[in-house]
Amino acid sequence: MKGSVTYAYPDQKFWDAYSRLWQNSLYKPVFQTPRFIQYLARKFEHELAVYQCYRGDELVGAAFFRKDGKIYKLLSEIKADHNVFVIHQDCTEEETRFFFQYFFEEVKKQNWTLVLSYQPAWALYLDTLE
């Protein structure tokens, strides 16, 4: 598996992969639907950061952030009552651990100030995230 953070509005290939990921995600959160998150990403494209995680060529996890002043926040925080990381339903516990471990390594390397508000207590990955 490999992960990366990008700071530009994604290309169509990414959005196609994200649509497949969302369809096969653990929760299919309404405020993470491909069309809605594309709209928000375009609206905040100059403050946008996208974390993406791949297993081979398949996108298996993604999270969208916007820089608000000096703080990175989940992009969906603008509208959502809870913010969910979009992770493929077939990810193993080990792959989910990698998703978050690599994410936090990147956060540290990029020297982000990060706020992860409204994390749902019912998310199966919450113990791994914490």
Backbone bond lengths (Angstrom), bond angles and torsions (degrees), N, CA, C in turn:
res aa  C-N    CA-C-N  psi(-1)  N-CA   C-N-CA  omega(-1)  CA-C   N-CA-C  phi
1 M - - - 1.446 - - 1.517 109.29 -
2 K 1.316 114.36 153.67 1.458 119.80 177.36 1.520 108.87 -143.90
3 G 1.309 115.54 148.94 1.454 121.33 179.28 1.505 110.23 -130.46
4 S 1.321 115.88 160.77 1.459 120.58 176.80 1.521 109.84 -159.21
5 V 1.318 114.32 158.50 1.459 121.99 173.40 1.515 106.70 -117.00
6 T 1.327 115.74 131.00 1.460 120.62 176.02 1.519 108.44 -120.42
7 Y 1.327 114.98 155.91 1.463 121.01 -176.26 1.523 111.32 -122.39
8 A 1.301 116.77 36.30 1.465 121.44 179.29 1.523 108.86 -140.08
9 Y 1.314 115.74 158.26 1.457 120.32 176.41 1.530 107.73 -63.35
10 P 1.331 118.03 126.69 1.472 121.03 -175.36 1.536 113.76 -65.90
11 D 1.321 114.62 156.87 1.460 120.35 177.63 1.537 110.94 -82.45
12 Q 1.330 116.17 175.22 1.464 121.41 -176.14 1.529 111.94 -63.75
13 K 1.325 117.70 -33.67 1.471 120.60 178.35 1.534 110.35 -59.69
14 F 1.336 116.58 -42.54 1.457 120.12 177.37 1.527 110.33 -63.59
15 W 1.343 117.24 -45.96 1.471 119.56 -177.50 1.525 111.65 -62.97
16 D 1.326 117.55 -35.29 1.475 120.42 175.53 1.524 109.95 -64.19
17 A 1.336 116.10 -44.11 1.469 120.68 178.40 1.524 110.58 -65.00
18 Y 1.330 116.91 -39.23 1.464 120.55 179.08 1.530 110.63 -65.48
19 S 1.307 117.74 -38.57 1.473 120.76 177.38 1.526 110.81 -60.09
20 R 1.332 116.42 -43.56 1.474 120.13 177.20 1.529 110.57 -64.29
21 L 1.340 116.40 -42.65 1.465 120.57 178.47 1.525 110.32 -60.30
22 W 1.315 117.37 -48.71 1.463 120.58 -177.69 1.531 110.57 -59.96
23 Q 1.322 117.58 -41.42 1.472 121.50 178.50 1.523 111.65 -62.02
24 N 1.332 116.47 -29.04 1.468 121.62 -177.25 1.524 112.42 -110.08
25 S 1.330 116.98 18.55 1.461 120.00 -177.33 1.517 111.41 -82.15
26 L 1.311 115.02 165.74 1.464 121.12 -179.97 1.522 112.77 -58.31
27 Y 1.346 117.54 -39.39 1.462 119.94 -169.43 1.524 116.28 -124.17
28 K 1.294 120.20 -21.70 1.464 123.86 -173.97 1.537 111.83 52.08
29 P 1.318 117.05 56.65 1.466 120.14 -177.76 1.527 112.05 -63.73
30 V 1.314 116.07 133.77 1.457 121.80 -175.53 1.534 112.16 -60.81
31 F 1.319 118.05 -35.90 1.457 119.78 -179.52 1.526 112.75 -85.38
32 Q 1.329 115.67 11.40 1.460 121.64 173.57 1.528 110.85 -120.68
33 T 1.341 118.13 9.20 1.462 119.89 179.44 1.526 108.92 -56.51
34 P 1.322 116.70 147.71 1.467 119.26 -177.78 1.526 113.79 -52.84
35 R 1.303 118.79 -47.06 1.475 120.75 -177.68 1.533 111.62 -65.40
36 F 1.327 116.48 -43.22 1.460 119.23 -177.38 1.525 111.23 -69.11
37 I 1.325 117.33 -44.09 1.462 119.55 -178.67 1.531 110.27 -68.24
38 Q 1.346 117.11 -31.73 1.467 120.43 174.19 1.527 110.06 -63.37
39 Y 1.317 115.96 -43.19 1.467 120.63 178.72 1.534 110.04 -59.35
40 L 1.342 116.65 -48.97 1.464 119.84 179.97 1.528 111.31 -64.40
41 A 1.328 116.59 -40.76 1.467 120.16 -179.91 1.529 110.95 -62.18
42 R 1.319 116.13 -39.60 1.473 119.44 178.27 1.533 110.13 -68.07
43 K 1.319 115.95 -41.22 1.466 120.66 -178.90 1.533 111.63 -62.77
44 F 1.340 116.42 -35.45 1.470 121.27 -177.50 1.534 111.43 -115.34
45 E 1.316 117.32 32.36 1.463 120.01 -173.02 1.523 114.03 -61.06
46 H 1.312 118.34 -25.55 1.474 120.06 179.99 1.525 112.47 -81.59
47 E 1.324 116.72 -12.90 1.474 121.95 177.47 1.519 111.27 -113.93
48 L 1.317 118.12 9.18 1.462 124.13 -169.73 1.531 113.46 -82.86
49 A 1.320 114.56 139.39 1.468 122.39 169.03 1.529 106.39 -135.98
50 V 1.325 116.00 135.41 1.463 120.99 -178.25 1.525 108.80 -123.51
51 Y 1.319 115.32 122.81 1.462 120.38 172.99 1.517 106.91 -97.07
52 Q 1.323 115.89 128.80 1.453 121.10 -179.82 1.517 110.32 -134.60
53 C 1.311 115.12 142.49 1.458 121.15 -176.80 1.527 108.41 -130.25
54 Y 1.319 115.74 130.79 1.464 122.41 -176.03 1.517 111.67 -119.83
55 R 1.324 115.37 142.86 1.457 123.81 166.87 1.519 104.55 -109.53
56 G 1.334 116.74 103.12 1.462 119.80 -171.61 1.521 108.29 65.24
57 D 1.336 116.43 -123.15 1.461 121.34 178.81 1.529 113.13 -97.17
58 E 1.330 117.01 0.86 1.459 120.86 -175.56 1.523 111.14 -96.54
59 L 1.327 115.90 126.67 1.463 121.38 174.46 1.527 107.63 -71.98
60 V 1.338 116.76 119.83 1.473 120.64 -177.54 1.523 112.69 -117.27
61 G 1.314 117.57 -2.49 1.452 120.53 177.09 1.513 110.67 -164.91
62 A 1.341 115.64 145.17 1.460 119.70 179.13 1.520 109.75 -155.29
63 A 1.318 114.70 151.45 1.457 121.68 174.70 1.521 107.47 -149.13
64 F 1.312 115.34 141.35 1.456 122.52 -176.81 1.520 109.28 -115.51
65 F 1.321 115.22 134.85 1.464 121.63 -177.54 1.515 110.12 -130.73
66 R 1.326 114.62 156.14 1.459 119.79 171.07 1.520 107.51 -129.99
67 K 1.299 114.73 143.53 1.456 119.87 177.97 1.518 107.68 -87.06
68 D 1.319 115.26 118.50 1.459 122.87 -179.43 1.525 106.90 -112.52
69 G 1.313 115.73 97.16 1.469 120.12 -171.70 1.517 108.40 71.79
70 K 1.333 116.13 -113.47 1.466 120.53 177.82 1.520 112.27 -109.97
71 I 1.326 116.88 8.89 1.466 121.60 -174.59 1.521 110.74 -116.07
72 Y 1.331 115.75 133.19 1.461 120.53 172.86 1.520 109.17 -89.14
73 K 1.341 114.75 131.33 1.460 122.34 178.90 1.520 108.10 -129.59
74 L 1.329 116.04 154.60 1.457 119.13 175.44 1.523 109.49 -61.19
75 L 1.306 116.48 134.14 1.455 122.25 -176.40 1.524 111.88 -58.34
76 S 1.314 117.11 -37.93 1.468 120.40 -177.29 1.523 112.82 -70.91
77 E 1.317 117.86 -10.57 1.463 121.27 -179.67 1.526 111.64 -57.69
78 I 1.307 117.09 -23.44 1.458 122.04 -179.47 1.530 111.20 -58.05
79 K 1.332 116.89 -36.26 1.464 120.82 -174.55 1.526 114.39 -123.07
80 A 1.308 118.64 -25.58 1.463 121.84 -167.26 1.526 113.63 -82.56
81 D 1.328 114.60 148.42 1.462 121.13 171.81 1.521 110.72 -79.15
82 H 1.333 116.18 -26.29 1.460 121.65 173.98 1.522 108.25 -145.33
83 N 1.314 115.19 149.85 1.463 121.86 -177.90 1.516 109.22 -110.55
84 V 1.306 115.34 127.73 1.457 121.40 -176.74 1.518 109.30 -118.14
85 F 1.327 117.06 134.88 1.461 120.91 169.83 1.528 107.02 -74.77
86 V 1.317 117.01 136.22 1.456 121.13 -178.26 1.523 107.90 -90.81
87 I 1.333 115.26 109.34 1.469 123.09 -176.80 1.518 108.64 -127.23
88 H 1.313 116.39 137.70 1.461 121.78 -179.60 1.524 110.61 -60.88
89 Q 1.316 115.96 137.58 1.467 121.20 -177.54 1.529 113.01 -63.59
90 D 1.326 118.35 -21.09 1.461 121.27 -179.59 1.522 113.70 -90.66
91 C 1.312 118.02 1.44 1.468 119.97 179.43 1.529 109.83 -65.56
92 T 1.298 115.02 135.63 1.459 120.33 176.04 1.527 109.00 -76.28
93 E 1.318 115.91 169.21 1.464 119.91 176.52 1.531 110.04 -60.62
94 E 1.315 116.77 -39.62 1.466 121.48 178.66 1.533 111.16 -62.98
95 E 1.339 116.86 -42.72 1.462 120.02 178.82 1.531 111.17 -67.21
96 T 1.311 117.64 -37.78 1.461 121.11 176.87 1.518 110.06 -64.81
97 R 1.325 116.73 -40.49 1.461 120.92 176.53 1.530 110.32 -61.00
98 F 1.345 116.39 -44.10 1.466 120.06 177.33 1.521 110.31 -59.95
99 F 1.331 117.67 -44.42 1.463 122.71 -179.87 1.528 110.58 -51.78
100 F 1.325 116.55 -50.89 1.464 120.09 -177.97 1.525 112.13 -76.28
101 Q 1.312 117.75 -39.01 1.465 120.08 -179.82 1.523 110.21 -61.10
102 Y 1.323 117.35 -48.20 1.453 120.02 -179.62 1.528 110.32 -65.25
103 F 1.337 116.63 -38.91 1.454 120.55 178.09 1.532 110.64 -57.01
104 F 1.326 116.28 -50.44 1.464 118.72 -177.82 1.529 112.37 -69.52
105 E 1.315 118.54 -28.42 1.461 120.71 172.80 1.527 110.22 -63.89
106 E 1.335 116.15 -41.84 1.468 120.28 178.18 1.529 111.29 -66.56
107 V 1.326 117.01 -41.71 1.463 121.19 177.65 1.525 109.72 -56.94
108 K 1.328 115.78 -44.93 1.463 120.28 179.64 1.531 110.86 -66.71
109 K 1.324 116.87 -45.53 1.463 121.27 -178.77 1.535 111.18 -63.22
110 Q 1.331 116.60 -39.11 1.462 121.51 -178.98 1.534 111.69 -82.36
111 N 1.343 116.20 -5.92 1.462 122.64 178.17 1.535 112.35 60.55
112 W 1.327 115.30 43.24 1.463 120.60 178.17 1.524 110.69 -76.18
113 T 1.309 115.78 147.28 1.458 122.53 159.02 1.516 103.40 -97.53
114 L 1.326 116.80 120.77 1.461 122.01 -169.06 1.521 110.85 -124.18
115 V 1.331 115.92 135.77 1.457 121.98 173.81 1.530 107.05 -124.35
116 L 1.332 115.92 123.30 1.464 121.55 178.49 1.529 108.69 -111.41
117 S 1.297 115.84 80.79 1.467 121.45 -177.23 1.521 111.77 -80.58
118 Y 1.320 113.62 156.85 1.465 122.73 171.06 1.529 113.70 58.08
119 Q 1.324 117.45 41.81 1.456 120.44 175.31 1.530 108.58 -76.88
120 P 1.322 117.43 126.90 1.470 119.80 -175.98 1.526 112.31 -74.21
121 A 1.317 115.97 133.04 1.469 121.36 179.87 1.523 111.85 -64.94
122 W 1.329 117.37 -21.79 1.460 121.24 -176.69 1.527 113.39 -86.74
123 A 1.326 118.78 -5.84 1.468 120.77 -178.79 1.525 110.19 -66.12
124 L 1.318 116.59 128.43 1.459 121.70 -178.27 1.526 113.06 -60.83
125 Y 1.318 117.04 -25.92 1.466 121.29 -177.69 1.529 113.08 -88.04
126 L 1.330 118.97 -2.25 1.461 121.16 -171.55 1.530 112.99 -58.44
127 D 1.334 118.36 -41.45 1.467 120.16 177.75 1.525 110.93 -60.67
128 T 1.326 116.84 -39.41 1.450 121.03 178.98 1.531 110.41 -68.55
129 L 1.300 116.80 -41.18 1.464 121.25 177.41 1.517 111.12 -60.42
130 E 1.321 116.23 -46.33 1.463 120.32 -178.71 1.510 110.86 -66.03
